[in-house]
Amino acid sequence: MPPSPQVLLQDITPPGLPAGVAVWRLALDAQNVALDALLPLLPADEQARCLRYRQPAHRLRFAAARVALRRLLAERLQIAVQAVALRIDGFGKPRLAGGEGLHFNLSHSKNYALIALSARQPVGVDIEAVGSPAGDWPVATALTPAERRHCSEQAHAEAGTLAFFRIWSGKEAVLKALGLGIADHLQSVSVVPGPSGRYAVAFDIPAPPLQAWALPAPAGFVAALALLD
């Protein structure tokens, strides 16, 4: 029997996180593994979703990220990769179908993906490619007044763009940790980057205590992690 294909992961867990929390990054275009070797490790619905991508590179990125997630879950649960059963909740967030107390989250942007696992607390993770916001829509409708003030305090246009994407990444991670749909709650949470890599998080809705951190990211990307206390 040929060896099971390996997906290369880099542990980027920042220091000081609670025990049982870990974060990995995948360089999806650097994986030396064929799509045909990855597909058998995915269930039929994910295989079908993978093959709907027209570009071979997009198929390989999807399969590599999903196989990496399932491998990490299988290792924590001490089961076979093919035995990992997931379900999708009402906001499109995958969860373990059996209700095990292991929390996870996956995010990808272009050729990078992040996976976070937490043994106890719900977790959210996000990675974003830094680009130019389209027109005035993101700043006008996506950011709270505190977040807009933070962006306006950046004197240089490039720094302002980076500040926007740091906020956006933190906001996505926070809302994913809470299990809320981002489109309906953009104005419900304010996520402002701090000098120490921590975010200052404030809510306009009832919410449990939560912490958020900026994560190390490749050049041209930003990333964030959020964890319920």
C-alpha positions as CSV (number, residue, x, y, z in Angstrom):
1,M,0.0,0.0,0.0
2,P,1.5,3.4,-0.9
3,P,2.2,5.9,1.9
4,S,-0.6,8.3,2.8
5,P,0.1,11.7,1.2
6,Q,1.4,14.4,3.6
7,V,0.3,18.0,3.6
8,L,3.0,20.3,4.9
9,L,2.0,22.5,7.9
10,Q,3.8,25.3,9.8
11,D,3.0,25.8,13.4
12,I,2.6,29.5,14.0
13,T,0.9,29.3,17.5
14,P,1.8,32.6,19.3
15,P,3.1,32.4,22.8
16,G,0.8,32.9,25.7
17,L,-2.3,31.2,24.4
18,P,-4.3,28.9,26.6
19,A,-3.3,25.2,26.7
20,G,-4.9,23.2,23.9
21,V,-4.9,26.0,21.4
22,A,-2.8,25.8,18.3
23,V,-2.6,27.5,14.8
24,W,-1.0,26.2,11.6
25,R,-0.3,27.8,8.3
26,L,-0.3,26.1,4.9
27,A,1.5,27.4,1.8
28,L,-1.0,25.8,-0.6
29,D,1.0,26.2,-3.8
30,A,4.1,24.7,-2.2
31,Q,2.5,21.3,-1.5
32,N,4.3,18.5,-3.3
33,V,1.3,16.2,-3.5
34,A,-1.0,15.3,-6.4
35,L,-4.7,15.9,-6.3
36,D,-5.5,12.2,-7.0
37,A,-3.7,11.3,-3.8
38,L,-5.7,13.8,-1.7
39,L,-9.2,13.2,-3.0
40,P,-9.7,9.7,-1.5
41,L,-9.2,11.2,2.0
42,L,-12.2,13.5,1.5
43,P,-15.9,12.6,1.7
44,A,-18.0,12.5,-1.4
45,D,-19.5,15.9,-1.0
46,E,-16.1,17.6,-0.5
47,Q,-14.7,15.7,-3.5
48,A,-17.6,17.0,-5.6
49,R,-17.1,20.5,-4.3
50,C,-13.4,20.3,-5.1
51,L,-14.0,19.2,-8.6
52,R,-16.4,22.0,-9.3
53,Y,-13.4,24.4,-9.3
54,R,-12.3,24.9,-12.9
55,Q,-8.6,25.7,-12.3
56,P,-6.4,22.7,-11.3
57,A,-4.5,25.0,-8.8
58,H,-7.8,25.9,-7.1
59,R,-8.7,22.2,-6.8
60,L,-5.4,21.4,-5.2
61,R,-5.6,24.3,-2.8
62,F,-9.1,23.2,-1.6
63,A,-8.1,19.6,-1.3
64,A,-4.8,20.3,0.5
65,A,-6.5,22.6,3.1
66,R,-9.4,20.2,3.8
67,V,-7.1,17.2,4.1
68,A,-4.8,19.1,6.5
69,L,-7.8,20.1,8.6
70,R,-9.0,16.5,8.7
71,R,-5.6,15.2,9.6
72,L,-5.2,17.5,12.5
73,L,-8.7,16.7,13.8
74,A,-8.0,13.0,13.4
75,E,-4.8,13.3,15.4
76,R,-6.6,15.1,18.2
77,L,-9.5,12.6,18.2
78,Q,-7.3,9.6,17.6
79,I,-9.3,8.3,14.7
80,A,-8.7,7.7,11.0
81,V,-8.8,10.7,8.7
82,Q,-11.7,9.2,6.8
83,A,-13.7,8.8,10.0
84,V,-13.8,12.6,10.7
85,A,-17.4,13.6,10.2
86,L,-18.2,17.3,9.8
87,R,-21.5,19.2,9.5
88,I,-22.2,22.8,8.4
89,D,-24.1,25.1,10.7
90,G,-26.5,27.8,9.7
91,F,-23.7,30.4,9.1
92,G,-21.7,28.0,6.9
93,K,-19.2,27.2,9.7
94,P,-18.0,23.5,9.8
95,R,-18.3,21.7,13.1
96,L,-17.7,18.1,14.2
97,A,-20.8,16.1,13.5
98,G,-20.6,14.1,16.7
99,G,-20.6,17.1,19.1
100,E,-17.1,16.4,20.5
101,G,-15.7,19.2,22.6
102,L,-13.0,20.1,20.0
103,H,-13.3,23.4,18.3
104,F,-11.7,24.4,15.0
105,N,-11.7,27.0,12.2
106,L,-10.3,27.2,8.7
107,S,-9.5,30.3,6.6
108,H,-7.8,30.7,3.3
109,S,-6.8,33.5,1.0
110,K,-5.1,33.0,-2.4
111,N,-2.3,30.5,-1.8
112,Y,-2.3,30.4,2.0
113,A,-4.6,28.8,4.6
114,L,-4.8,28.9,8.4
115,I,-6.2,26.2,10.7
116,A,-6.8,26.8,14.4
117,L,-7.8,24.1,16.9
118,S,-9.0,24.6,20.5
119,A,-9.6,21.9,23.0
120,R,-12.1,23.9,25.1
121,Q,-13.1,27.3,23.7
122,P,-14.7,28.3,20.4
123,V,-12.1,29.7,18.0
124,G,-12.0,31.8,14.9
125,V,-9.2,32.5,12.5
126,D,-8.8,34.6,9.4
127,I,-6.1,35.4,6.7
128,E,-6.5,38.1,4.1
129,A,-4.5,39.3,1.2
130,V,-3.8,43.0,1.5
131,G,-5.2,44.9,-1.5
132,S,-7.2,48.0,-2.3
133,P,-10.7,48.2,-0.8
134,A,-13.2,48.6,-3.7
135,G,-14.4,52.2,-3.6
136,D,-15.9,53.6,-0.4
137,W,-18.1,50.6,0.4
138,P,-15.9,48.7,2.9
139,V,-15.0,51.8,5.1
140,A,-18.5,53.2,4.9
141,T,-20.5,50.1,5.8
142,A,-18.1,47.6,7.3
143,L,-16.3,49.6,9.9
144,T,-17.5,51.0,13.2
145,P,-16.7,54.7,14.1
146,A,-13.8,53.5,16.3
147,E,-12.4,51.4,13.5
148,R,-12.7,54.3,11.0
149,R,-10.9,56.6,13.5
150,H,-8.1,54.1,13.7
151,C,-7.8,54.0,9.9
152,S,-7.9,57.8,9.6
153,E,-5.1,58.1,12.1
154,Q,-2.7,56.3,9.7
155,A,-0.9,59.2,8.0
156,H,0.2,57.4,4.9
157,A,-2.3,55.9,2.4
158,E,-0.5,52.5,2.4
159,A,-0.6,52.4,6.2
160,G,-4.3,53.2,6.1
161,T,-4.9,50.3,3.7
162,L,-3.0,47.9,5.9
163,A,-4.9,49.1,9.0
164,F,-8.2,48.4,7.2
165,F,-7.2,44.8,6.4
166,R,-5.9,44.2,9.9
167,I,-9.3,45.4,11.3
168,W,-11.2,43.3,8.7
169,S,-9.2,40.2,9.5
170,G,-9.7,40.7,13.3
171,K,-13.4,41.3,12.8
172,E,-13.8,38.1,10.7
173,A,-11.9,36.0,13.3
174,V,-14.0,37.4,16.1
175,L,-17.4,36.8,14.4
176,K,-16.3,33.3,13.4
177,A,-15.4,32.5,17.0
178,L,-18.8,33.8,18.1
179,G,-20.5,31.7,15.3
180,L,-22.2,34.8,13.9
181,G,-22.7,35.7,10.2
182,I,-20.3,38.5,9.3
183,A,-22.7,40.2,6.9
184,D,-25.3,40.8,9.6
185,H,-23.0,41.9,12.4
186,L,-20.3,44.2,10.8
187,Q,-21.5,47.1,13.0
188,S,-22.0,45.0,16.1
189,V,-18.4,44.5,17.0
190,S,-15.4,46.9,17.0
191,V,-12.0,45.3,16.6
192,V,-9.1,47.8,16.8
193,P,-5.4,46.7,16.5
194,G,-3.2,47.5,19.5
195,P,0.6,48.0,19.6
196,S,1.3,44.7,21.3
197,G,-0.4,42.5,18.6
198,R,-3.6,42.2,20.7
199,Y,-7.0,43.6,19.5
200,A,-9.2,45.8,21.6
201,V,-12.7,44.2,21.1
202,A,-15.9,46.0,22.0
203,F,-19.5,44.8,21.3
204,D,-22.9,46.5,20.7
205,I,-24.7,43.2,21.3
206,P,-24.6,40.7,24.2
207,A,-21.5,38.6,23.8
208,P,-19.3,36.4,25.9
209,P,-15.8,37.5,26.9
210,L,-13.3,37.1,24.0
211,Q,-9.7,37.8,23.1
212,A,-8.1,38.4,19.7
213,W,-4.6,38.5,18.4
214,A,-2.8,39.4,15.2
215,L,-1.0,36.4,13.8
216,P,2.3,36.3,11.8
217,A,1.6,36.3,8.1
218,P,3.6,36.2,4.9
219,A,4.4,39.5,3.1
220,G,1.2,40.9,1.6
221,F,-1.1,39.2,4.0
222,V,-2.6,39.8,7.4
223,A,-4.0,37.2,9.8
224,A,-5.9,37.1,13.1
225,L,-7.1,34.7,15.8
226,A,-10.0,35.0,18.2
227,L,-10.8,32.9,21.2
228,L,-13.7,32.9,23.7
229,D,-12.5,33.1,27.3
